[in-house]
């Protein structure tokens, strides 16, 4: 049965092409949504960009006919702009506050009353508005055309039980696995069926179709040795120059940022594969903000980049490269090996031959993640690290953010890889706090 989907403003602020995702159904746009979008069009952020993008999409559709009569959409559906014809629709059911929300609700209810044979669904990302719609008898749903459940997010590694000969083959020339489908660059812990203590940490190569054991790494990477299998998987991806994008997902203290920095500094200083390590992170405060900070861009960034400096200071102490000379992260910055930059200024840049680390990537929107990746020039490797359960950005959530979006979309790409780190290694206290609180 053909349905009518009434869109809320926040759906179009989230995705300016949302109207094209409803197939052969009717998309209803209350005129009040257009008016509310008009308030965002001058904003110099993602919301303003999306408001302007949708205005252009809507203006282009006018060439296909009058919007109040309905215009055809790609995919077989239609778009129609509507407004309230009855000023008293649903007045007893809503308060006078939330003016635009109420007008959109009343439009949806008016449509339902006039089309008894058609399903009418209000689409909104506002949880409270979905509750209010349900209270007055309207069907309401969230907008996410391809939802990614965080509990079923691709981890990048799995365990497989095999015979002992298969494990020996993995160490020799590779083991051809014919069971369930594996993703490109997925890590596999092979477990001997006869003796579960006999295991092998391996990686799947999509081109050859073989599972091969990881090479033993005896030398530390800038003073860092992996403490568990997941960290070994992460380091293997980080040090592989053929893998151009890596996503590291995990709770606090699992070593995501530390491993990425160690690998980047090793590649930039020891092997000189990259010109420098470029580190950036979204600027979102934890709790109440302190307000504007004085000084230059570098001085303003200093409080936000303290976690990065802490990790680099720790690395320089581990490998003895600066502790004896009383050198710290500033030395690497002065040498041009390390660069710290806010994501605010990344649009329009082209970044060649750099090891780029984007920390706290769970605070990115999917569009911001795309913008960052499309800045990567020839020879650049991009690392995204983050924890989907620690989000400070009010416009994204655990299942709809840039980090999760990248993991889902790139899970089977040969030039990308992901590892979910489960075990905290920062300290016993930090690990217990992460698990108990």
N, C-alpha and C positions, 0 to 999 in steps of 0.2 A: 504494500500500500504506500502511495506517495505521501511523504510527510512535509510539514512546514516547520522550518527551524527559524526561530526568532533569535537574532544575535544581540548580545549585550556589548557595550563599548569595549570592555576589557578584552574580549576575544580578538578584536581587530587591533588593539594596541599590542597584543601578544603576537599575532600573526596577521599582517596586512593582506595576505592572500587566503585567509580562512574561508572566504565565501566560495572558493573553488574546491572545497574538500567534502562537499555534501552530496556528490554524485548526481543522481537524477531527481533529487528532491527540490523543493522550493525554499529559497532563502529569503527571509523577511527581515528588512532593515527598518526599524522605527526611525523616523526623521530626527528624533531626539538623540539618537546615537551620533548622527552626523553633527548635530549641534555640540554635543559633548566633546567629540573628537576635535572640533574647531578650537577648543580651549588648549589642546596639547600641541597644535601644529608649529608653534614658535619655539617649543622647548628644544634645547641643544643636547638631548640625550636620546636613548633608544626609543622612548615613548613618542617623542616628537618626530623622529624619523619614521616610525611606523604609521603615525597619524597622517603624515604627508604622503607616504607611499600608498596608503589606502585611498586618499583623496584622488590621487592620480588614477588608480585602478577604477574608481567609481566614475570619474570623468570620462575615461575611455569607454566605459560600458554605455554611456549615454548615446554614443553613436549608433548603437544597435536598437534604439527605441526609447520611449518615454519610461523613466524609472517607476512612475506610479502605476503604469500598466504592466510592467514586468519585462525584463530583457533576458535573453537566453544566455546561459553560462556554458563554458566548456565542460563536458561531461554529461550534458543532457538536462541539467537543472535550470532553474530560473532565479532571478533576483528581483525583488519588488520592494520599493520604499513606501512605507505606509505611515499613517498618523492617526490620532484619535478622532473618531467621528462622533462619539458619544462622550461628553464631558463627565458623565456620571459613572462610567464603567469602573467597577471595583473600588469606588470611593470608600465604602464602609470597611474594606478589608485592609487598607493601608494607612499609615500615619502621614503627616504632612512633611516629615523630614525625608531625606534621600529623594529629592525631587526627580532627578533623571531616572533613577532606579524605578520609582513608582510609575512614571510615564511609560517606561519600557514594559513593566509588568502589566499595565492596563492595556497596552497595545496587544500583548500576547493573549490576554484574557478576552479581549474584543474579537480577536481572530478565532479563538477557540469557540466562542459563542455563535459566530457566523458560519463556521465550517464544521458542523457536527460530524461529518463523514470523513474528516481529515485529522490525522494526528498532528497536534501542535506541540512543539518542544522548545522550551526556552534554553538557550545555550549561553552559559556564563561561567566565568572562572571565580566568581564571587560566591563563597560558601554560604554566607548569610542570605544572599539573594536566592539561592537555590532552596534554602529552607523556607523562606517567605513565599516563594512560588508554590512549593508543595502545600503550604498551609491554605492557599486559596484555590487548590485543585488543579494547578498547572503541573505538567511534567517538565522537569528541569534536569539538565545534565551539564557536566564539566566539558570543556573543549580540550581535547587532546587527540588528534587523529591517529597517532601512533604511540599510545602510552607505553612507558617503560616502567615496569614494576621494579622498585629498587631491590626487593627481596629476591627477584629472579634475574638481576643484572648479571651479564656475562662476566665471569671472574678471570678468565684468561688462563686458567689451569684446572686440571682434574686428575683423578686417580683411575688407573685401569689395572685390573688383575689379569696377568698373562702367565705363561709358563716360563721356566727358567731359560730355555733356549731363546725365547724372544728377547729377554733382557740381555743375554750375551750378544745377540745380533745387533741390538741397539748400541752397544759399546763398539762393535766392529764396523759395520758398513751401514747400519740403519735397519730398522724393523718396519716392514710393510704391514700396516694395520688395516684390516678390512671390516672393522666393526662400525659403531656409530660414527657419524660424520664429525670430523674435527675442523676447527677454524684455522686460518692462516696464523702461523707463529704462536699457536696455543701450546702451553707447557703441559707435560704429562708426567705424572709420577707412576712409573711402572712398578707394580707390586707382584712378587712371585706368589703364585697360588699355593705352592707347597710350603713356603716359608715367608711369612709376611715381613720378616726382618730384612729380607733380600729385596732391595728396591733400587731404582735408577731414576734420576732426574733427567728428563728428556724434553725435547722441543720438536714440534711437528713442522715439517717443511711441505708446504702445499704444492710446490712445483714438482718435487720428486715423489711425494706421497709417503715419505719415510719419517719414522720417529727415531731420532738420534739422540744419544746421551750427550749431555753438556760436557764440555771440556773442563777438566779440573783446573781451577785457578788458584795458584799458590801465592802469588804476589798480591798484596793489598792494593786497592784502588784509592790512591790518595789517603792511605792509612786505614781504609775501611775494608773489612772482610765481612761477607754476608753471615748473619747469625742464624738464618733459617732458610728453608727451601724457597719461600716466596721472595726473600731478599736476593737470593741467588738468581731467580728468574728475572727479577727487575734489573739487576746489574747486567745480565746477559743481553737484555733488550737495549738498555741504555748505552752499552758499549758496541752494539752492532750498527755500523754506519749505513747498512742497507735499509734499516728500519728508520723511517723519517719522522714518524709520530708515535709517541708513547704516552699512554695514560696510566697513571699510578693511583689507585683508589685504596683508601684505607683509613682507619680511625687514627686519632692522635697518637703519636709515639711509635708508629710502625716503621718509620725511617724513610718515608717517601721523599721529602725534600733533601735530606742528608745524602741519600743515595744519588739523587739527580745531580746535586752540586758536586759530589765526589767524582762522578763519571764525567761531568762537563769540564771540570778543572783538569782532570787527567787527559782528556781529549784535546783541550786547548793549550795546555802547557807542556805535557810530556810528549804527546804524539803530534801536536800542532795540526790537527785535522781541521779545527775550527779557529777562526780569528779571535773569538772571545766567547765568554759565557754571558748571555743576556738574561737577566732575571726581572720578572715583573709579577705583579699581583693586583687584583681588584682592591679598591680602597673602600672598605666597609668596616666601621668601628664595632667593637663588641661592647654593648651597653650604651650608656649616654656618651655622646661625642663631646670632645673638649672645645669644639669650635674651630675657627680659623687659626692656622699656625703661621708664625712670622718667618721671614727669611727667604732664601732662594729656593728653587725647586728641590735641590738636593737636601736642604735643611728641612723643608716641609715633608719630604719623603722619609727622612731618617726614622721617625717613630714607627712608621708602617713597615719598614724594612728590617727592623730589629731582629725578627726571627731568622732572616737570611744571614745577617751579620753574625748572629750567635752560632749558626751552623758552620759558617766559613771559619770563624775563630776556632771552633772545635776541631775542624779538619786540619787547620794549620798547626794546631798543637799536637795532633796525633802523628803527623808525618814529620814533625820537626822542621818544617819549612819556614818558620817565622818566629817560633817561640823564643829561640836563642837570641835572635836579633830584635826582639820586642816588636815584631811586625804583625799587622792584622789585616782585616779585609780592605782597609783603605789603601794598602800597598798594592793589592791586586787591581784596584780601581785606577790608581795612578799609573800602573804599568799598561793599562788598556786591556788586561786579561778579563776583567769583570766589569759589567755595566749594569746599573740598576735604572729601570725606567718605568714610569707609570703607564698603565694601559690607555690612559686618557689620550696620549699623543701618538698612538700607534697607527691610526688610520692614515692611509696614503703612503706609508713607508714601504720600502722593499728591503728585506733583511737577508743578505746572502752570507753563506759560510759562517753561521753562528749556531751555537748550542743554546737554544732558547728555552727557558724554564718559566712556565706560568704557574705560580703557586696559588693555592686556594681557588682552584678553577671551578669549584662547586658554586661559587657566587657569580659565575658568568651566565648570561642568557645564551641560548643556542646561536642566536645571531652574532653575539660578541665572539663566541668561539670560532665561528666561521670567518669573521673579520680577521682574527688573529692568524688563523691558518693560511688565509690567502695573502698574508704579508710575507710568508716564507719564500726566500729566494733560492737560487741554485746552491745546493750543498748545505742547506740549513736543516737542523733537526729540532723538532718542537716537543717539549715534554709538558704534559698537563698533570698536576698533582692536586689531590683534594679529598675531602670526606663529605659525601652527600648528606650525612646526618648533621653537619655543622654549617648551616647556611645562615648568613647574615643579611643577604639581599632579600628585601620583602617581595620582590617581583618574581622569584623563582622558588621551587620547592624541591624535595628530595628526588622526585621522579621526573622533574621537568627543569633541568639546568644544563649548562653547556658541557660539563664533565660527563654526565650520564648520556647526554645526546651523542657525544663523540664515541664513547665506548660502544654504544648500540650501533651506530652507523658504520664504524670502521672495524667491527669485530672480525670480518673475513677478508680484510684488505692485506695483501702481501707486504705493503710498505708501512704497516702499522701493527702495533701490538699493545696489549694491556695486561696488567697484573693487579690483582686485588691482594693487598697485604692484610693478614688477619691478626698476627701476633705482635703485640707491642713490645718494643725493645728499649724504650727510653729509660725506664726504671721500673722496679717492682711496684712502687707506689703509683706511678702514672698508669701502669697496666691495670691495677686493681680499680683505680678511679674510673678508667674508661669502661670497665666491665660492670661496675656496681652502680654507678651514678647515672 
